[in-house]
Amino acid sequence: MREQSLNEQPSYVQVFLTFARNSLVRDMTFRANFVIQCISSISWTAMNVGLYVLIFSHTQQIGPGTGWAKHEFFVFLGTTMLVNSLVQTFFMPNAEEFSELIRTGGLDFALLKPIDTQFLISLQRVDWSSLSNLLAGVALIAYSLAHLMTRSVNPLPLSPWSLPLFLLYVLCGVAIMYSLMLSLAATSIWLGRNQTLYNFWFYITNFARYPMEIYGDWLSPLRILFTFIVPVLVVVNVPARVLAQPLYPERSLDWWLAVFALVATIGCLLASRYIFQRALRAYRSASS
């Protein structure tokens, strides 16, 4: 077998798979803790679903004329679970430890590694237990879609493109959430390890948990702010609409929003990359 050259570097996919395998081995070392975390996550999700079941026992829709009836909203809720689960699995454990890397000098070692620092900082840990919410989200979406497609009045029409588009926009939502998280975490360098701005991520992203119609029309300040400036409202609203409220040519506003989601994803990734690199240039070694 040919020996690997000393100058040959492993691919980023290989490095990520190594990170994922090491994280899984670490989680499986304490299996009881892993199982408890999974049960805890699913229990919290079940209580959240139970709350909305209670709400829909008193109303037909969330907002008159919005189209978000019980099962349409459960598609929305399941999409929220998918996006949050992926963010919590791959990115949140690393963002939470960023300030600790600065404090302990671990960022110095990351900067010396022959690999992109942002990649290393973002993906070196994987929280496998958070994937339990992804399975719960898939189950909720499947249940809701089955009901919508088989109802006797106005059954939901889905095209062959619905699922690929849904998956694409879920990934776009994850990318937007990651970009916002990375940008806020990077401010720890300027703030001297203080995570005050990073903690705002949890408050800002709460706006993505609800259909954008509840924030008023397009002239509403909140809707403008969290759609065009901090685009968290497109994170769940666009992929959920692909399944629960399919895009039609006559609904030009939905198509415009879908296109904007792609542009916002690219813009957020570029902006977060710039902020992260700018923050690294301001970093001073812990030993200096």
Helices and strands as residue ranges (DSSP letters): H 12-29, H 31-56, H 70-90, H 92-96, H 98-104, H 106-112, H 117-123, G 128-130, H 131-150, H 162-190, H 196-204, G 205-209, G 212-215, H 221-224, I 225-229, H 233-244, H 252-281
